[in-house]
């Protein structure tokens, strides 16, 4: 009994001391202050990075024509992709072919008779908030497009359909875009109908691979607004900004429609389409 009484007295003393230094009202005020500080922080910032590495199928566009020497070096190179990038070429990829998408979307993909090129990039969302932030929609804003001034196109077309994990959209977006490109249930359907991105609250960085498709022969600049909700009652669209607080502007282009030089290779020997324009591969690449 004495031990029990002593323990009770000690516990009571600890509670008294804790209550003296940390009264309930103080704890509540601290929590409120933390929430206010959290709500004052930017809900997220973003980083946009182009795809790295050489894809299996690609198109390279250049601002000038290749000289005879450069053409020969390109054809002799073990990596024409790396060689052309070294000359200042801008790489494009071929759009994922969505075999499991709704028929309507697949018909749109093939309606032009040409394989669609995409400017692929990865967008990462970061948040320093202690409470989670949920991104559940986005829209393209401030879109401007001009005619491409590229003069040379070199293509290694795809030999079959490939699906990549991520999303795809045209500029301007078609109905229901961006759509899911993963080779899973829901392919070709609106991404944000069934998915969302969550950052903050101890979550790791959220990110997406994006296939952006510019109109044929166009070069475009655009921004993104995303819709987000958080633990503090925010429910709104917000323009994406980078770590420096500047609005994110994304460059997306397609191959020019009438380049001065156009080369195709891969499943066929090097073919100068600008010299002999007839041929299925030259027409579709």
Secondary structure as the mmCIF struct_conf table of DSSP 4:
data_model
#
loop_
_struct_conf.conf_type_id
_struct_conf.id
_struct_conf.beg_label_comp_id
_struct_conf.beg_label_asym_id
_struct_conf.beg_label_seq_id
_struct_conf.end_label_comp_id
_struct_conf.end_label_asym_id
_struct_conf.end_label_seq_id
HELX_RH_AL_P HELX_RH_AL_P1 UNK A 2 UNK A 21
BEND BEND1 UNK A 22 UNK A 22
HELX_RH_AL_P HELX_RH_AL_P2 UNK A 24 UNK A 40
BEND BEND2 UNK A 41 UNK A 41
BEND BEND3 UNK A 43 UNK A 43
STRN STRN1 UNK A 45 UNK A 50
BEND BEND4 UNK A 53 UNK A 53
BEND BEND5 UNK A 56 UNK A 57
STRN STRN2 UNK A 58 UNK A 62
BEND BEND6 UNK A 63 UNK A 64
HELX_LH_PP_P HELX_LH_PP_P1 UNK A 65 UNK A 67
HELX_RH_AL_P HELX_RH_AL_P3 UNK A 68 UNK A 76
BEND BEND7 UNK A 78 UNK A 78
HELX_RH_AL_P HELX_RH_AL_P4 UNK A 80 UNK A 86
TURN_TY1_P TURN_TY1_P1 UNK A 87 UNK A 88
STRN STRN3 UNK A 90 UNK A 94
HELX_LH_PP_P HELX_LH_PP_P2 UNK A 95 UNK A 97
TURN_TY1_P TURN_TY1_P2 UNK A 99 UNK A 100
BEND BEND8 UNK A 101 UNK A 101
HELX_RH_AL_P HELX_RH_AL_P5 UNK A 103 UNK A 110
TURN_TY1_P TURN_TY1_P3 UNK A 111 UNK A 112
BEND BEND9 UNK A 113 UNK A 114
HELX_LH_PP_P HELX_LH_PP_P3 UNK A 115 UNK A 116
STRN STRN4 UNK A 117 UNK A 126
BEND BEND10 UNK A 130 UNK A 131
STRN STRN5 UNK A 133 UNK A 147
STRN STRN6 UNK A 152 UNK A 156
BEND BEND11 UNK A 159 UNK A 160
BEND BEND12 UNK A 165 UNK A 166
STRN STRN7 UNK A 167 UNK A 170
BEND BEND13 UNK A 171 UNK A 172
HELX_LH_PP_P HELX_LH_PP_P4 UNK A 173 UNK A 174
TURN_TY1_P TURN_TY1_P4 UNK A 175 UNK A 176
BEND BEND14 UNK A 178 UNK A 178
STRN STRN8 UNK A 179 UNK A 180
BEND BEND15 UNK A 182 UNK A 184
TURN_TY1_P TURN_TY1_P5 UNK A 185 UNK A 188
BEND BEND16 UNK A 189 UNK A 189
STRN STRN9 UNK A 190 UNK A 190
HELX_RH_3T_P HELX_RH_3T_P1 UNK A 191 UNK A 193
TURN_TY1_P TURN_TY1_P6 UNK A 194 UNK A 194
STRN STRN10 UNK A 197 UNK A 199
BEND BEND17 UNK A 200 UNK A 200
TURN_TY1_P TURN_TY1_P7 UNK A 201 UNK A 202
HELX_LH_PP_P HELX_LH_PP_P5 UNK A 203 UNK A 205
STRN STRN11 UNK A 206 UNK A 213
HELX_LH_PP_P HELX_LH_PP_P6 UNK A 214 UNK A 215
TURN_TY1_P TURN_TY1_P8 UNK A 216 UNK A 217
STRN STRN12 UNK A 218 UNK A 230
TURN_TY1_P TURN_TY1_P9 UNK A 231 UNK A 232
BEND BEND18 UNK A 233 UNK A 233
STRN STRN13 UNK A 235 UNK A 239
STRN STRN14 UNK A 241 UNK A 241
TURN_TY1_P TURN_TY1_P10 UNK A 243 UNK A 244
BEND BEND19 UNK A 245 UNK A 245
HELX_LH_PP_P HELX_LH_PP_P7 UNK A 246 UNK A 246
STRN STRN15 UNK A 247 UNK A 247
HELX_LH_PP_P HELX_LH_PP_P8 UNK A 248 UNK A 248
STRN STRN16 UNK A 250 UNK A 253
TURN_TY1_P TURN_TY1_P11 UNK A 257 UNK A 258
BEND BEND20 UNK A 260 UNK A 260
STRN STRN17 UNK A 261 UNK A 264
BEND BEND21 UNK A 266 UNK A 269
STRN STRN18 UNK A 271 UNK A 272
TURN_TY1_P TURN_TY1_P12 UNK A 273 UNK A 275
BEND BEND22 UNK A 276 UNK A 276
BEND BEND23 UNK A 279 UNK A 279
HELX_RH_AL_P HELX_RH_AL_P6 UNK A 280 UNK A 284
#
